[in-house]
Amino acid sequence: MGFLLTTLIFVVIGIIASLCARICCNKGPSANLFHLTLVITATVCCWMMWAIVYLAQMNPLIVPILSESE
């Protein structure tokens, strides 16, 4: 449930950031497209980084080895 909920949160944040970029930085059609591309790319990159870290914890490559003295 955590993965889908956080993915939904990233989508909502991306939509809000896109609307803010559209409203605050309205300087023409080409600039709007550039700002929208930057916001979407940043949102996707942040989500991918979070998803990779989250999924890597589910099946770690290195398993901790406990010593018997502890």
PDB file with SEQRES, HELIX, SHEET and CRYST1 records, atoms N, CA, C and O in Angstrom:
SEQRES   1 A   70  MET GLY PHE LEU LEU THR THR LEU ILE PHE VAL VAL ILE          
SEQRES   2 A   70  GLY ILE ILE ALA SER LEU CYS ALA ARG ILE CYS CYS ASN          
SEQRES   3 A   70  LYS GLY PRO SER ALA ASN LEU PHE HIS LEU THR LEU VAL          
SEQRES   4 A   70  ILE THR ALA THR VAL CYS CYS TRP MET MET TRP ALA ILE          
SEQRES   5 A   70  VAL TYR LEU ALA GLN MET ASN PRO LEU ILE VAL PRO ILE          
SEQRES   6 A   70  LEU SER GLU SER GLU                                          
HELIX    1 AA1 GLY A    2  CYS A   24  1                                  23    
HELIX    2 AA2 PRO A   29  ALA A   56  1                                  28    
CRYST1    1.000    1.000    1.000  90.00  90.00  90.00 P 1           1          
ATOM      1  N   MET A   1       0.817  -1.196   0.000  1.00  0.00           N  
ATOM      2  CA  MET A   1       0.000   0.000   0.000  1.00  0.00           C  
ATOM      3  C   MET A   1       0.862   1.263   0.000  1.00  0.00           C  
ATOM      4  O   MET A   1       0.463   2.289  -0.550  1.00  0.00           O  
ATOM      5  N   GLY A   2       2.027   1.189   0.608  1.00  0.00           N  
ATOM      6  CA  GLY A   2       2.895   2.348   0.703  1.00  0.00           C  
ATOM      7  C   GLY A   2       3.396   2.816  -0.654  1.00  0.00           C  
ATOM      8  O   GLY A   2       3.497   4.018  -0.899  1.00  0.00           O  
ATOM      9  N   PHE A   3       3.710   1.876  -1.535  1.00  0.00           N  
ATOM     10  CA  PHE A   3       4.238   2.238  -2.855  1.00  0.00           C  
ATOM     11  C   PHE A   3       3.198   2.983  -3.673  1.00  0.00           C  
ATOM     12  O   PHE A   3       3.501   4.018  -4.266  1.00  0.00           O  
ATOM     13  N   LEU A   4       1.984   2.472  -3.713  1.00  0.00           N  
ATOM     14  CA  LEU A   4       0.939   3.118  -4.521  1.00  0.00           C  
ATOM     15  C   LEU A   4       0.528   4.465  -3.941  1.00  0.00           C  
ATOM     16  O   LEU A   4       0.283   5.413  -4.686  1.00  0.00           O  
ATOM     17  N   LEU A   5       0.452   4.554  -2.625  1.00  0.00           N  
ATOM     18  CA  LEU A   5       0.072   5.813  -1.991  1.00  0.00           C  
ATOM     19  C   LEU A   5       1.118   6.892  -2.246  1.00  0.00           C  
ATOM     20  O   LEU A   5       0.772   8.031  -2.563  1.00  0.00           O  
ATOM     21  N   THR A   6       2.385   6.544  -2.110  1.00  0.00           N  
ATOM     22  CA  THR A   6       3.434   7.531  -2.329  1.00  0.00           C  
ATOM     23  C   THR A   6       3.535   7.903  -3.810  1.00  0.00           C  
ATOM     24  O   THR A   6       3.836   9.051  -4.134  1.00  0.00           O  
ATOM     25  N   THR A   7       3.290   6.961  -4.700  1.00  0.00           N  
ATOM     26  CA  THR A   7       3.259   7.273  -6.132  1.00  0.00           C  
ATOM     27  C   THR A   7       2.141   8.273  -6.428  1.00  0.00           C  
ATOM     28  O   THR A   7       2.327   9.203  -7.213  1.00  0.00           O  
ATOM     29  N   LEU A   8       0.997   8.082  -5.805  1.00  0.00           N  
ATOM     30  CA  LEU A   8      -0.114   9.021  -5.966  1.00  0.00           C  
ATOM     31  C   LEU A   8       0.261  10.400  -5.425  1.00  0.00           C  
ATOM     32  O   LEU A   8      -0.100  11.416  -6.020  1.00  0.00           O  
ATOM     33  N   ILE A   9       0.976  10.446  -4.311  1.00  0.00           N  
ATOM     34  CA  ILE A   9       1.423  11.719  -3.749  1.00  0.00           C  
ATOM     35  C   ILE A   9       2.368  12.421  -4.718  1.00  0.00           C  
ATOM     36  O   ILE A   9       2.269  13.634  -4.903  1.00  0.00           O  
ATOM     37  N   PHE A  10       3.285  11.676  -5.342  1.00  0.00           N  
ATOM     38  CA  PHE A  10       4.187  12.278  -6.325  1.00  0.00           C  
ATOM     39  C   PHE A  10       3.410  12.816  -7.528  1.00  0.00           C  
ATOM     40  O   PHE A  10       3.760  13.871  -8.059  1.00  0.00           O  
ATOM     41  N   VAL A  11       2.385  12.126  -7.959  1.00  0.00           N  
ATOM     42  CA  VAL A  11       1.570  12.602  -9.084  1.00  0.00           C  
ATOM     43  C   VAL A  11       0.864  13.907  -8.712  1.00  0.00           C  
ATOM     44  O   VAL A  11       0.830  14.849  -9.504  1.00  0.00           O  
ATOM     45  N   VAL A  12       0.308  13.956  -7.515  1.00  0.00           N  
ATOM     46  CA  VAL A  12      -0.392  15.165  -7.070  1.00  0.00           C  
ATOM     47  C   VAL A  12       0.586  16.338  -6.950  1.00  0.00           C  
ATOM     48  O   VAL A  12       0.269  17.453  -7.365  1.00  0.00           O  
ATOM     49  N   ILE A  13       1.774  16.089  -6.384  1.00  0.00           N  
ATOM     50  CA  ILE A  13       2.777  17.149  -6.274  1.00  0.00           C  
ATOM     51  C   ILE A  13       3.212  17.618  -7.663  1.00  0.00           C  
ATOM     52  O   ILE A  13       3.403  18.816  -7.874  1.00  0.00           O  
ATOM     53  N   GLY A  14       3.369  16.696  -8.606  1.00  0.00           N  
ATOM     54  CA  GLY A  14       3.729  17.065  -9.976  1.00  0.00           C  
ATOM     55  C   GLY A  14       2.665  17.926 -10.637  1.00  0.00           C  
ATOM     56  O   GLY A  14       2.992  18.885 -11.336  1.00  0.00           O  
ATOM     57  N   ILE A  15       1.400  17.597 -10.425  1.00  0.00           N  
ATOM     58  CA  ILE A  15       0.310  18.392 -11.001  1.00  0.00           C  
ATOM     59  C   ILE A  15       0.274  19.789 -10.385  1.00  0.00           C  
ATOM     60  O   ILE A  15       0.099  20.783 -11.091  1.00  0.00           O  
ATOM     61  N   ILE A  16       0.442  19.856  -9.061  1.00  0.00           N  
ATOM     62  CA  ILE A  16       0.444  21.162  -8.389  1.00  0.00           C  
ATOM     63  C   ILE A  16       1.624  22.002  -8.860  1.00  0.00           C  
ATOM     64  O   ILE A  16       1.467  23.196  -9.116  1.00  0.00           O  
ATOM     65  N   ALA A  17       2.799  21.397  -8.977  1.00  0.00           N  
ATOM     66  CA  ALA A  17       3.980  22.137  -9.441  1.00  0.00           C  
ATOM     67  C   ALA A  17       3.809  22.588 -10.893  1.00  0.00           C  
ATOM     68  O   ALA A  17       4.245  23.681 -11.253  1.00  0.00           O  
ATOM     69  N   SER A  18       3.186  21.769 -11.720  1.00  0.00           N  
ATOM     70  CA  SER A  18       2.936  22.157 -13.113  1.00  0.00           C  
ATOM     71  C   SER A  18       1.987  23.347 -13.191  1.00  0.00           C  
ATOM     72  O   SER A  18       2.191  24.265 -13.986  1.00  0.00           O  
ATOM     73  N   LEU A  19       0.953  23.324 -12.361  1.00  0.00           N  
ATOM     74  CA  LEU A  19       0.018  24.458 -12.345  1.00  0.00           C  
ATOM     75  C   LEU A  19       0.693  25.727 -11.836  1.00  0.00           C  
ATOM     76  O   LEU A  19       0.465  26.812 -12.370  1.00  0.00           O  
ATOM     77  N   CYS A  20       1.526  25.591 -10.802  1.00  0.00           N  
ATOM     78  CA  CYS A  20       2.241  26.768 -10.285  1.00  0.00           C  
ATOM     79  C   CYS A  20       3.200  27.323 -11.330  1.00  0.00           C  
ATOM     80  O   CYS A  20       3.307  28.540 -11.480  1.00  0.00           O  
ATOM     81  N   ALA A  21       3.896  26.454 -12.051  1.00  0.00           N  
ATOM     82  CA  ALA A  21       4.804  26.922 -13.101  1.00  0.00           C  
ATOM     83  C   ALA A  21       4.022  27.587 -14.224  1.00  0.00           C  
ATOM     84  O   ALA A  21       4.483  28.564 -14.813  1.00  0.00           O  
ATOM     85  N   ARG A  22       2.864  27.069 -14.514  1.00  0.00           N  
ATOM     86  CA  ARG A  22       2.033  27.650 -15.584  1.00  0.00           C  
ATOM     87  C   ARG A  22       1.505  29.028 -15.185  1.00  0.00           C  
ATOM     88  O   ARG A  22       1.457  29.941 -16.009  1.00  0.00           O  
ATOM     89  N   ILE A  23       1.109  29.174 -13.919  1.00  0.00           N  
ATOM     90  CA  ILE A  23       0.534  30.439 -13.457  1.00  0.00           C  
ATOM     91  C   ILE A  23       1.622  31.477 -13.188  1.00  0.00           C  
ATOM     92  O   ILE A  23       1.500  32.627 -13.610  1.00  0.00           O  
ATOM     93  N   CYS A  24       2.678  31.078 -12.493  1.00  0.00           N  
ATOM     94  CA  CYS A  24       3.703  32.039 -12.051  1.00  0.00           C  
ATOM     95  C   CYS A  24       4.677  32.425 -13.161  1.00  0.00           C  
ATOM     96  O   CYS A  24       5.170  33.553 -13.171  1.00  0.00           O  
ATOM     97  N   CYS A  25       4.961  31.542 -14.074  1.00  0.00           N  
ATOM     98  CA  CYS A  25       5.981  31.790 -15.101  1.00  0.00           C  
ATOM     99  C   CYS A  25       5.354  31.809 -16.494  1.00  0.00           C  
ATOM    100  O   CYS A  25       5.808  31.096 -17.388  1.00  0.00           O  
ATOM    101  N   ASN A  26       4.343  32.601 -16.674  1.00  0.00           N  
ATOM    102  CA  ASN A  26       3.625  32.663 -17.948  1.00  0.00           C  
ATOM    103  C   ASN A  26       4.314  33.685 -18.855  1.00  0.00           C  
ATOM    104  O   ASN A  26       3.983  34.870 -18.816  1.00  0.00           O  
ATOM    105  N   LYS A  27       5.271  33.232 -19.670  1.00  0.00           N  
ATOM    106  CA  LYS A  27       6.052  34.141 -20.523  1.00  0.00           C  
ATOM    107  C   LYS A  27       5.955  33.793 -21.999  1.00  0.00           C  
ATOM    108  O   LYS A  27       6.780  34.252 -22.789  1.00  0.00           O  
ATOM    109  N   GLY A  28       4.990  33.008 -22.383  1.00  0.00           N  
ATOM    110  CA  GLY A  28       4.845  32.646 -23.786  1.00  0.00           C  
ATOM    111  C   GLY A  28       4.747  31.144 -23.950  1.00  0.00           C  
ATOM    112  O   GLY A  28       5.055  30.398 -23.021  1.00  0.00           O  
ATOM    113  N   PRO A  29       4.322  30.690 -25.121  1.00  0.00           N  
ATOM    114  CA  PRO A  29       4.094  29.258 -25.322  1.00  0.00           C  
ATOM    115  C   PRO A  29       5.363  28.413 -25.230  1.00  0.00           C  
ATOM    116  O   PRO A  29       5.327  27.321 -24.662  1.00  0.00           O  
ATOM    117  N   SER A  30       6.478  28.889 -25.774  1.00  0.00           N  
ATOM    118  CA  SER A  30       7.697  28.080 -25.737  1.00  0.00           C  
ATOM    119  C   SER A  30       8.282  28.020 -24.327  1.00  0.00           C  
ATOM    120  O   SER A  30       8.795  26.980 -23.916  1.00  0.00           O  
ATOM    121  N   ALA A  31       8.209  29.118 -23.591  1.00  0.00           N  
ATOM    122  CA  ALA A  31       8.705  29.124 -22.208  1.00  0.00           C  
ATOM    123  C   ALA A  31       7.818  28.256 -21.325  1.00  0.00           C  
ATOM    124  O   ALA A  31       8.316  27.552 -20.446  1.00  0.00           O  
ATOM    125  N   ASN A  32       6.504  28.300 -21.553  1.00  0.00           N  
ATOM    126  CA  ASN A  32       5.595  27.457 -20.777  1.00  0.00           C  
ATOM    127  C   ASN A  32       5.885  25.977 -21.012  1.00  0.00           C  
ATOM    128  O   ASN A  32       5.888  25.184 -20.070  1.00  0.00           O  
ATOM    129  N   LEU A  33       6.126  25.613 -22.249  1.00  0.00           N  
ATOM    130  CA  LEU A  33       6.452  24.226 -22.561  1.00  0.00           C  
ATOM    131  C   LEU A  33       7.760  23.806 -21.907  1.00  0.00           C  
ATOM    132  O   LEU A  33       7.878  22.691 -21.398  1.00  0.00           O  
ATOM    133  N   PHE A  34       8.743  24.703 -21.923  1.00  0.00           N  
ATOM    134  CA  PHE A  34      10.035  24.417 -21.297  1.00  0.00           C  
ATOM    135  C   PHE A  34       9.878  24.239 -19.786  1.00  0.00           C  
ATOM    136  O   PHE A  34      10.439  23.304 -19.215  1.00  0.00           O  
ATOM    137  N   HIS A  35       9.119  25.126 -19.132  1.00  0.00           N  
ATOM    138  CA  HIS A  35       8.902  25.012 -17.693  1.00  0.00           C  
ATOM    139  C   HIS A  35       8.142  23.739 -17.355  1.00  0.00           C  
ATOM    140  O   HIS A  35       8.464  23.064 -16.378  1.00  0.00           O  
ATOM    141  N   LEU A  36       7.150  23.412 -18.145  1.00  0.00           N  
ATOM    142  CA  LEU A  36       6.375  22.195 -17.907  1.00  0.00           C  
ATOM    143  C   LEU A  36       7.252  20.953 -18.073  1.00  0.00           C  
ATOM    144  O   LEU A  36       7.140  20.002 -17.299  1.00  0.00           O  
ATOM    145  N   THR A  37       8.115  20.964 -19.074  1.00  0.00           N  
ATOM    146  CA  THR A  37       9.037  19.843 -19.282  1.00  0.00           C  
ATOM    147  C   THR A  37       9.988  19.692 -18.111  1.00  0.00           C  
ATOM    148  O   THR A  37      10.263  18.572 -17.680  1.00  0.00           O  
ATOM    149  N   LEU A  38      10.496  20.800 -17.590  1.00  0.00           N  
ATOM    150  CA  LEU A  38      11.390  20.743 -16.434  1.00  0.00           C  
ATOM    151  C   LEU A  38      10.691  20.201 -15.192  1.00  0.00           C  
ATOM    152  O   LEU A  38      11.254  19.384 -14.464  1.00  0.00           O  
ATOM    153  N   VAL A  39       9.474  20.652 -14.954  1.00  0.00           N  
ATOM    154  CA  VAL A  39       8.730  20.202 -13.774  1.00  0.00           C  
ATOM    155  C   VAL A  39       8.415  18.718 -13.874  1.00  0.00           C  
ATOM    156  O   VAL A  39       8.586  17.986 -12.900  1.00  0.00           O  
ATOM    157  N   ILE A  40       7.961  18.265 -15.027  1.00  0.00           N  
ATOM    158  CA  ILE A  40       7.629  16.847 -15.195  1.00  0.00           C  
ATOM    159  C   ILE A  40       8.879  15.982 -15.074  1.00  0.00           C  
ATOM    160  O   ILE A  40       8.847  14.930 -14.436  1.00  0.00           O  
ATOM    161  N   THR A  41       9.981  16.420 -15.683  1.00  0.00           N  
ATOM    162  CA  THR A  41      11.230  15.662 -15.597  1.00  0.00           C  
ATOM    163  C   THR A  41      11.722  15.581 -14.159  1.00  0.00           C  
ATOM    164  O   THR A  41      12.158  14.519 -13.715  1.00  0.00           O  
ATOM    165  N   ALA A  42      11.658  16.689 -13.426  1.00  0.00           N  
ATOM    166  CA  ALA A  42      12.091  16.680 -12.024  1.00  0.00           C  
ATOM    167  C   ALA A  42      11.212  15.776 -11.177  1.00  0.00           C  
ATOM    168  O   ALA A  42      11.713  15.056 -10.314  1.00  0.00           O  
ATOM    169  N   THR A  43       9.912  15.806 -11.413  1.00  0.00           N  
ATOM    170  CA  THR A  43       8.999  14.956 -10.646  1.00  0.00           C  
ATOM    171  C   THR A  43       9.254  13.482 -10.932  1.00  0.00           C  
ATOM    172  O   THR A  43       9.290  12.672 -10.005  1.00  0.00           O  
ATOM    173  N   VAL A  44       9.428  13.128 -12.183  1.00  0.00           N  
ATOM    174  CA  VAL A  44       9.681  11.731 -12.545  1.00  0.00           C  
ATOM    175  C   VAL A  44      11.020  11.255 -11.986  1.00  0.00           C  
ATOM    176  O   VAL A  44      11.127  10.130 -11.499  1.00  0.00           O  
ATOM    177  N   CYS A  45      12.043  12.111 -12.055  1.00  0.00           N  
ATOM    178  CA  CYS A  45      13.358  11.724 -11.526  1.00  0.00           C  
ATOM    179  C   CYS A  45      13.313  11.529 -10.015  1.00  0.00           C  
ATOM    180  O   CYS A  45      13.894  10.575  -9.497  1.00  0.00           O  
ATOM    181  N   CYS A  46      12.635  12.417  -9.309  1.00  0.00           N  
ATOM    182  CA  CYS A  46      12.509  12.255  -7.853  1.00  0.00           C  
ATOM    183  C   CYS A  46      11.721  10.990  -7.517  1.00  0.00           C  
ATOM    184  O   CYS A  46      12.083  10.270  -6.587  1.00  0.00           O  
ATOM    185  N   TRP A  47      10.651  10.711  -8.259  1.00  0.00           N  
ATOM    186  CA  TRP A  47       9.875   9.500  -8.006  1.00  0.00           C  
ATOM    187  C   TRP A  47      10.709   8.250  -8.286  1.00  0.00           C  
ATOM    188  O   TRP A  47      10.660   7.286  -7.522  1.00  0.00           O  
ATOM    189  N   MET A  48      11.474   8.264  -9.380  1.00  0.00           N  
ATOM    190  CA  MET A  48      12.302   7.101  -9.696  1.00  0.00           C  
ATOM    191  C   MET A  48      13.358   6.862  -8.629  1.00  0.00           C  
ATOM    192  O   MET A  48      13.618   5.714  -8.267  1.00  0.00           O  
ATOM    193  N   MET A  49      13.969   7.920  -8.121  1.00  0.00           N  
ATOM    194  CA  MET A  49      14.951   7.768  -7.059  1.00  0.00           C  
ATOM    195  C   MET A  49      14.305   7.175  -5.816  1.00  0.00           C  
ATOM    196  O   MET A  49      14.862   6.265  -5.201  1.00  0.00           O  
ATOM    197  N   TRP A  50      13.137   7.682  -5.440  1.00  0.00           N  
ATOM    198  CA  TRP A  50      12.435   7.148  -4.283  1.00  0.00           C  
ATOM    199  C   TRP A  50      12.038   5.690  -4.520  1.00  0.00           C  
ATOM    200  O   TRP A  50      12.194   4.859  -3.625  1.00  0.00           O  
ATOM    201  N   ALA A  51      11.532   5.371  -5.703  1.00  0.00           N  
ATOM    202  CA  ALA A  51      11.077   4.013  -5.994  1.00  0.00           C  
ATOM    203  C   ALA A  51      12.238   3.019  -5.965  1.00  0.00           C  
ATOM    204  O   ALA A  51      12.084   1.908  -5.458  1.00  0.00           O  
ATOM    205  N   ILE A  52      13.389   3.401  -6.499  1.00  0.00           N  
ATOM    206  CA  ILE A  52      14.546   2.508  -6.497  1.00  0.00           C  
ATOM    207  C   ILE A  52      15.003   2.232  -5.079  1.00  0.00           C  
ATOM    208  O   ILE A  52      15.293   1.087  -4.731  1.00  0.00           O  
ATOM    209  N   VAL A  53      15.072   3.269  -4.255  1.00  0.00           N  
ATOM    210  CA  VAL A  53      15.488   3.081  -2.862  1.00  0.00           C  
ATOM    211  C   VAL A  53      14.455   2.250  -2.110  1.00  0.00           C  
ATOM    212  O   VAL A  53      14.824   1.369  -1.334  1.00  0.00           O  
ATOM    213  N   TYR A  54      13.182   2.512  -2.324  1.00  0.00           N  
ATOM    214  CA  TYR A  54      12.117   1.776  -1.641  1.00  0.00           C  
ATOM    215  C   TYR A  54      12.125   0.298  -2.030  1.00  0.00           C  
ATOM    216  O   TYR A  54      12.032  -0.573  -1.166  1.00  0.00           O  
ATOM    217  N   LEU A  55      12.236   0.019  -3.324  1.00  0.00           N  
ATOM    218  CA  LEU A  55      12.207  -1.365  -3.786  1.00  0.00           C  
ATOM    219  C   LEU A  55      13.495  -2.116  -3.454  1.00  0.00           C  
ATOM    220  O   LEU A  55      13.468  -3.335  -3.285  1.00  0.00           O  
ATOM    221  N   ALA A  56      14.613  -1.411  -3.360  1.00  0.00           N  
ATOM    222  CA  ALA A  56      15.875  -2.067  -3.010  1.00  0.00           C  
ATOM    223  C   ALA A  56      15.853  -2.589  -1.582  1.00  0.00           C  
ATOM    224  O   ALA A  56      16.579  -3.530  -1.261  1.00  0.00           O  
ATOM    225  N   GLN A  57      15.045  -2.003  -0.728  1.00  0.00           N  
ATOM    226  CA  GLN A  57      14.967  -2.457   0.651  1.00  0.00           C  
ATOM    227  C   GLN A  57      14.150  -3.732   0.789  1.00  0.00           C  
ATOM    228  O   GLN A  57      14.247  -4.417   1.807  1.00  0.00           O  
ATOM    229  N   MET A  58      13.353  -4.061  -0.209  1.00  0.00           N  
ATOM    230  CA  MET A  58      12.521  -5.259  -0.115  1.00  0.00           C  
ATOM    231  C   MET A  58      13.316  -6.539  -0.310  1.00  0.00           C  
ATOM    232  O   MET A  58      13.002  -7.563   0.296  1.00  0.00           O  
ATOM    233  N   ASN A  59      14.337  -6.491  -1.146  1.00  0.00           N  
ATOM    234  CA  ASN A  59      15.167  -7.664  -1.386  1.00  0.00           C  
ATOM    235  C   ASN A  59      16.629  -7.212  -1.456  1.00  0.00           C  
ATOM    236  O   ASN A  59      17.168  -7.038  -2.549  1.00  0.00           O  
ATOM    237  N   PRO A  60      17.276  -7.022  -0.299  1.00  0.00           N  
ATOM    238  CA  PRO A  60      18.642  -6.497  -0.315  1.00  0.00           C  
ATOM    239  C   PRO A  60      19.621  -7.492  -0.923  1.00  0.00           C  
ATOM    240  O   PRO A  60      19.465  -8.703  -0.772  1.00  0.00           O  
ATOM    241  N   LEU A  61      20.638  -6.968  -1.617  1.00  0.00           N  
ATOM    242  CA  LEU A  61      21.651  -7.827  -2.229  1.00  0.00           C  
ATOM    243  C   LEU A  61      22.625  -8.363  -1.191  1.00  0.00           C  
ATOM    244  O   LEU A  61      23.103  -9.492  -1.302  1.00  0.00           O  
ATOM    245  N   ILE A  62      22.917  -7.553  -0.187  1.00  0.00           N  
ATOM    246  CA  ILE A  62      23.845  -7.967   0.859  1.00  0.00           C  
ATOM    247  C   ILE A  62      23.047  -8.230   2.124  1.00  0.00           C  
ATOM    248  O   ILE A  62      22.366  -7.343   2.638  1.00  0.00           O  
ATOM    249  N   VAL A  63      23.136  -9.462   2.622  1.00  0.00           N  
ATOM    250  CA  VAL A  63      22.424  -9.836   3.833  1.00  0.00           C  
ATOM    251  C   VAL A  63      23.384  -9.683   5.013  1.00  0.00           C  
ATOM    252  O   VAL A  63      24.504 -10.192   4.960  1.00  0.00           O  
ATOM    253  N   PRO A  64      22.967  -8.991   6.074  1.00  0.00           N  
ATOM    254  CA  PRO A  64      23.835  -8.855   7.225  1.00  0.00           C  
ATOM    255  C   PRO A  64      24.143 -10.204   7.865  1.00  0.00           C  
ATOM    256  O   PRO A  64      23.250 -11.036   8.022  1.00  0.00           O  
ATOM    257  N   ILE A  65      25.397 -10.422   8.231  1.00  0.00           N  
ATOM    258  CA  ILE A  65      25.808 -11.672   8.887  1.00  0.00           C  
ATOM    259  C   ILE A  65      26.071 -11.350  10.352  1.00  0.00           C  
ATOM    260  O   ILE A  65      26.961 -10.564  10.678  1.00  0.00           O  
ATOM    261  N   LEU A  66      25.294 -11.960  11.221  1.00  0.00           N  
ATOM    262  CA  LEU A  66      25.455 -11.733  12.649  1.00  0.00           C  
ATOM    263  C   LEU A  66      26.505 -12.673  13.216  1.00  0.00           C  
ATOM    264  O   LEU A  66      26.509 -13.865  12.910  1.00  0.00           O  
ATOM    265  N   SER A  67      27.382 -12.146  14.027  1.00  0.00           N  
ATOM    266  CA  SER A  67      28.358 -13.014  14.685  1.00  0.00           C  
ATOM    267  C   SER A  67      27.692 -13.645  15.912  1.00  0.00           C  
ATOM    268  O   SER A  67      26.744 -13.094  16.472  1.00  0.00           O  
ATOM    269  N   GLU A  68      28.197 -14.788  16.308  1.00  0.00           N  
ATOM    270  CA  GLU A  68      27.560 -15.504  17.417  1.00  0.00           C  
ATOM    271  C   GLU A  68      27.903 -14.899  18.764  1.00  0.00           C  
ATOM    272  O   GLU A  68      27.241 -15.208  19.755  1.00  0.00           O  
ATOM    273  N   SER A  69      28.903 -14.057  18.833  1.00  0.00           N  
ATOM    274  CA  SER A  69      29.285 -13.475  20.108  1.00  0.00           C  
ATOM    275  C   SER A  69      28.344 -12.337  20.511  1.00  0.00           C  
ATOM    276  O   SER A  69      28.318 -11.965  21.684  1.00  0.00           O  
ATOM    277  N   GLU A  70      27.612 -11.804  19.625  1.00  0.00           N  
ATOM    278  CA  GLU A  70      26.705 -10.677  19.956  1.00  0.00           C  
ATOM    279  C   GLU A  70      25.340 -11.153  20.332  1.00  0.00           C  
ATOM    280  O   GLU A  70      24.466 -10.342  20.636  1.00  0.00           O  
TER     281      GLU A  70                                                      
END                                                                             
